[in-house]
Amino acid sequence: MPASNDFFTPKNSYDLDELVECGYGRLFGPGNAKLPVNNMLMLDRITEITADGGHYGRGKLVAELDIRPDLWFFDCHFPGDPVM
């Protein structure tokens, strides 16, 4: 069971700084899920979270990643034919 957290207030969007804090366990508190950190955090922001959205009405999350040519995965996947 996730730890109780008196300082957290649910939101419907998160910016990059908040996502990084989540990766280090500082957004939702100890015992709660964390996002990946550094290069494996492939999100720049979460723009929408709803508990009743989505095709089946069971929740929806919309996230964005700003695609730039210097992103790490383009150099290694695949050389000469970069894909994400």
Secondary structure, 3 states (H helix, E strand, C coil): CCCCCCCCCCCCCECHHHHHHHHCCCCCCCCCCCCCCHHHCCCCEEEEEECCCCCCCCCEEEEECCCCCCCHHHHHCCCCCCCC
